[in-house]
Amino acid sequence: MRKHFIPVALFVVLATMAVSCQKENLVEPQSTVAVIGTVRVVSYTIDGVTNQIILQNDAEWDAFVDSMLSLSAQGHDVRFVNESASV
């Protein structure tokens, strides 16, 4: 019995050492950033006075365009350019 015990015990020790030396694969969590909407940088001129505004989403863009159209309907000279747009 002693002849069978020593090789088995030696095998178990060597197998344990071999497993403990294996490189561990680390899985890092992937972080994603979701961009909701569009950020726009808009330069606008009302009656010769130039300003710039940053609009964070589509709702702000719609409100800005509505206000520019309203000013234009009231007789003001209105011009605006979306500087974030690429040609």
N, C-alpha and C positions, 0 to 999 in steps of 0.2 A: 504494500500500500504506500509505503514511503517513496518508492520509485515513481509512482504516478502523481503524488502530491507535489513534489518539488517542481517538476516541469509545468504543471498546471498553475501553481502559484507564481512561478517566474513569468509565464505567459500573461497572466492577469496584470502583474505589475508593469510589464513592458507595454501591454495594450493601453493601460491607464496613462502611462507616460506619453505614448504616441498621440493619444487623443488630447492630452493637455497641451501639447506643442502645436496643435493646429491653429492656423491663423483664424481669428474671429472676424467674421464679416459684420461690420457695423452698418446698420441701415439708418441713415439720418432722415428725419422727416422732411418732406418737400414743402417748402412754404411758397404759396402762390398769392399774388396780389391781384385782386379783381378791380378793374377800373370801371366804375359805373358812370356813364355819361362822358361828356367831352369837355375838356378845359379849353377855353378860348381867350386869347388876348386880343382885345378890340380897341383900336384907336378911332375916335370919333371927333367930329368938328361940328359945333353948333354956332352959327353966325360968326365964324372965324375964330372961335375959342376951341383949342384942341385939348382933348382929355384922353385918358386911357383907362380901361376897365378890364378886370379879369372875371370871366363868367365861368362858374364851376359846372353847370349842367345845362341840359336842353331847356329846362323851364326858365332859367335865368336868361338864356339867349332869346327865347320867345318873348319874354317880358321886355327885354331891351329893344328888340326890333319893334314891338308894339309902341313903346314910348318914342322911338325915333320917328315912326310913321305918324304918330299923333302930333309931335312937334312940327313935322313937315306939313301936315294938314293945317296947322295954325299959321303957316306962312314963314317959318324959320328955315334958314339954309342949313340942311343936315347932310353930313357925309360921314360914312363909317367904313372901316376896313378891318376884316378879320385877319390879324397878323399871324395867327396860328395856322391858317390854311396854306397848304403847299401847292405850288403850281406844277 
